[in-house]
Amino acid sequence: MTALLLLIPCALLLGGAGLAAFLWALRSGQFDDLDGAGSRILFDDPPQKEKHHV
């Protein structure tokens, strides 16, 4: 029974931290373009200009 007094607050704290991390990711735009990253792998990168150092 005394273990529950420790485990319940820990579970609530971890759940709140997970919820806070999800909301932060949602507000920072992590889930805006889910299909773009999957299709971007199919296309070649544009050619890079070579920089010559003197």
Residue pairs with C-beta under 8 A, 6 or more apart in sequence:
25 31
